[in-house]
């Protein structure tokens, strides 16, 4: 039993890579399996100092699904993932075509906090660039 708890408590760089893969598949169900029930997602944009904050699995899932609708070809490439204890970082290049027809390509990162082997907090950051033609 203790080995199971220890294994569950250890988030690794491979865990973050698998999380990123689920984003690239646009698989909200798989994404939510990585996150705590009371998870928090701070989006890269929004009116608050932390962007727009979503709390709880339902709200976070809806936010992720909105990204997939807004950018139907959304992709987080060139991923690099790091874990240090109960915190982690994923670096990536986001590319996508907005539903309005413009394109984006920008570096970004996620800062994570872990609890009980799951992602409790995901804070997204992305470079601000002018809209590009599709």
N, C-alpha and C positions, 0 to 999 in steps of 0.2 A: 504494500500500500504506500509506504513512504517513497519508494522508487517512482511510483506513478505520480505522486504529488510533486516530486522534484522535477520529473520530466515535464510536467505541465507548467511549472513555474518558470522554465527556462525559455524565454524568447531569444531566438538567434538571428543572425543575418539571413540565414536560409528562410526563416519564418517571414521576415520582411520581404524577401524576394518572392515568396509564394503569395503574399498579400499583394504585391505589385502585379504579379501575373494575373491575379483575379481582377484587378482593375483593368488590365489590358484586355481581358475577356468580357469586360462589362458584366461581371457576375456578382450582383449585389448579395445574393444568398451566400456565396462563398466568402465575400468580404465580411459579412456580419458574423460568420463563424469565428473570425479572428478577434472579435471585439467583445468587451464586457457588456452586460445588460445596461449599465448606466454610462456608457461611453460618451465621449465628447469629441466633436469634430469642429475645429475652427477653420473655416474656409479662408482661402487666400484673399478674398475681397469682401467688402462690406463696410457698413457705417461705423462700426465700433473699432477700438484700438486693436482688438483681436480678430477683426474681420467680421464674419457672420458666424455665430455659434449655434451648433445643433447639439441637443442633449438627449440621450437615450437611443436605443436601437432603431425605433420607428423613425424618429426624426433624422438620424444619421443616414439610414438606408434611403430615405426619401431624398436627402441632399445628394447622395452618390448617384441615384437614379436620374436626378435632374441634370447632373453633369453629363451623363451618357445621352440624354435626350438633346441637350444643348450642343454637344460636340459628338455627333454620332460616330465619328472615326477617332475619338480621343485615344491617345497613346502616350504612355509614360516610358520612354526609352532610356538607354544608356544608364541603367540603374546601378547604383552603388549603395550598399546597405551596411550599417554599423550598429552594434549593440554594446552598451556599457552598463551592466547591471540592469536597473529598472528603466533605463532610457535608451532610445535608439534614434537613428537618423537614416533616411533614405534620400539620396540625391538622384535627380532625373532630369530629362528634357521632355517637356510636355509639348505635343503637337496635336493639332486638331483643326477641323473646319467647323466654325460656328454655324448653327442653323440659319443665321442671317446671311451666310455666304462668305464671310471673311475667314482668314486663317491665322493661326498663332503657332509660334515655335519659341519656347522660352525655357530657360533653366529654372529649376525649382528644387525644393526639398520639403520633406515632412519631418517634424520633430515628434517623437512618440514618448509616451509614458506607459509602462506595463504594470499589470497587476494580475497575479494568479495565472500567469502564462498567457494572458490575453492583452490586447491593446485597449487601454483605458482612455487615452487621449491621443488625438492626431491633430497636429497643427500644421497647416499647409502654407507654404510661402512660394511665390513665383515672381520672377522678374516681370516688370511692367514694360510692355513694348507696344509700339503702334500696331494697329490692325494691318495685316498683310492681305493682298489680294489672294483669292482662292485659286 
